Amino acid sequence: MAVVPAYARANVMTGQARCFVQPYNAGSPPALPANTVALGGSWASPWAPVGATMNGLTFHFKRDVNDIMIEEQRVPVAKLTKMTTFTFELELSEDTLPTMQLAYGGGTLTTVAAASGQPGYQNLVVNPELQLWSFAFEAENSFGMPRRVLVPIVSIVSDAKTTFRRADQQRTYNVSAESLVEVDQCTFRDINAVALP
C-alpha cells in the first residue's frame, strides 16, 4: 500500500512573477505598494517594471555556515552563519536603453525632445562603478492574492552578452542582482485575506 503524504494541493504553485526596480535612494527608502493594491495592479513611481524576460525570474538564497567542532564529539555542536547570498537572475528580452542600463550595472539616461531640424533621442552614459538599486517582485500566492518581496539594496553584477542575429531569437540581456543587505532587512509578504468592510 502506497503512503500518501498529507498536503494542500492549493499550496503547489506555478506561475510567473512581475519584477520592478528603482534607483536606491537612502533619503527615501523603497516600500512595497499598499496592501490594497491588487495582484497585477499599478506600482507607483519610482518603481519601474523590468519588462519582458526570456525565462522569467529565478531567485536563489544560499547560507554558508561554519561548523563549530569540539574534541569530545564527531558532529558539530553548532553551525554559525558565515555568509548569506540572495540573488535574482533575469534574462531581459526588451532591447531598450533602460534594459541596457540595468544589464550594465547602472548609468544615466537623458532624453532630448525633437526640435526644429533636430531629431529627438535618448542617451545612456554607463556608470564606471556599480549603481545601487532596489528590487521587488510579486507573484500569486496560494490564496490567489499577491506575494510580494522587497530587497531594499541590490547591486547588479551582470555578465551581459547580447547576440545580434537575423532571425535566430530576440536580443537579450542577462541581469544578476545581488542583495547588499542582511536578509532580515528584506520583506516577504503574503496578502492572505481581503480587507473587512
N, C-alpha and C positions, 0 to 999 in steps of 0.2 A: 504494500500500500504506500502510495506517494504521500510525503508530508508536505502540506501546503502552508507556507508561512502566512501569518496574518499581515495584511497590508491594506492601505486605502488606495484603490485604483486611481482616484482623482489626484493623488499626490505624484503620480508618474507623469511627468510633464515633458512636452516638446514645445517648440516654438521659438520664434526669433526675439531679438532684443533691439530696441532703439537706443542708439548711443548719442551722447551730447558732450561737447567740450566748451570751455570758455577759458580765456587767459586768466591765470591766477592773479588775484588782486588781494593783497594782505589787508588792505583797508576796507574791503567789502567781501568777507568770506563767502564762499559759494553755499547755496542752500538748495535743497530739493524743492520742486513745486509744492504748493499746498496739497494736503491730503485729499482735498475735494476735487482736484484735477483728475479727470477720468483717464483710464488707460488709453494711450494714443492721443491724449489731449495736448494742447499747446503748452510748451515750456517758455517762460518769459525770457527775454534778453537779459543778460548776455549769453545765456545758453544758446548754442547753435548745433543743429543736428550734423552728424558727420556724413550723412547721405548713404548712398548705396554701397554695399560691400560684395565681395566675391563669395565669401564663405561665412558670413555672419561674424559674431563675436565669440572669441574664446577667452575666458579668464581663468587664471591659474594662481592658486595660493599655495605657497610652499613654506614649511617651517624646518629650518636646520637646527639640530639640537646637539648639545654636548652631553655625553654620558658622564655622570659623576660616580666613580667607582671607589670601592674600598677593598682592602685586602681580604676582609672576612667573608665576602660573598662573590659569586661569579656573575651576578647580574647587577645592573646599575641600581644605586639607591635613589637616584633622581635623574631626571632629564631636564636640562635647562635650555631655554631658547637662546640660540646663538645669533640667528638671523631669520627674518621672515622676508619673503618676496611676494608681491602681489602685482601681477602683470595682466595686461589686456592686449590681445592680438587682434588686429583687423587688417583686411586687405581691401583698401578703399577702391571703389570702382568708378568714381566720377572724376574725370580728368579736368580739374579746375585749379586755379591758383590757391584757393583756400585748402584744397586737398594737399597740394604740394607743400604749403606752409606747415601743415600738421606732419606730413611724412618727413620733412627735413628738420623737424625739431623746433620750429618757430621762425618768425620773421615779421616784417612789417608790410602790410598790404596798403596800397594807396590807389584810390580810384580818381581818375580825372575825367570829367564830363566832356562830351563833344562840344566843340565851339565852331564858330565860322571858319571854315577851311581846315579845321583840325579834328581828326577822329578822337573819340573817347577811348580810354584804355585803363587797364588795371596793372599795377606794377607790384612785384614781390621782391623784397630785399631780405634774403635769408640771414638770420642772426648767426654770428660766429660762435656764440655759446648757446647752450640749450635754454629754451624758454620754459617757464613753469606754466602748467595748465591745470585746470580742474576737469575731472572726468566723471560722467554719470551715465547710467543706463537704466532702462525699465523693460520689464517683460511681464507676461501674465503669470500670476501665481495660481495655486490650486483652488483659490476662492473665485477665480475669474476676474480678479482685480489686480491692481499694479503691485509688482515687486520693484522697488527702486533701490539702487546702490549708488552711493556718492563717495568718491575719493577726492578729498579737497586739494591735494597737490600731487601732480604726477610730472615726470619728465618723459618726453617721447624720444626714445633712443632707437630709431629705426635703421634698417638696412634696406632702403628703398631701391628697387631695381625695376624700372618701367620699360616694357618692351613695346616698340612701335612696329607693328606688323600690318600687312594689308588687310587680312581677313581672319586671322587665327583666333584672336579673342580681344576683348577690350583692354585698354591700358589700365594698369592697377598700380597702387602704391601701398606697400606694406607699412603698417604702423604698429609699434610696440610701445605701450605706455606702462610705466612702472611707478608704483606708489612711492612717494617720498615722505609718507607719514606712517606712524605706527597704526596697526590695524584697528586699535580701539578709537582712533580718530575718524574712521570711515563709518558711514551709515549704511545699514542693511535694513530695509523697511518693507514689510508686507502690509498692505491695506487688507483687512480681513472682514470688515463689516461696513455697511453703509451708515451714514450719519442718521441719528434719530431725529424725528420731526420736532 
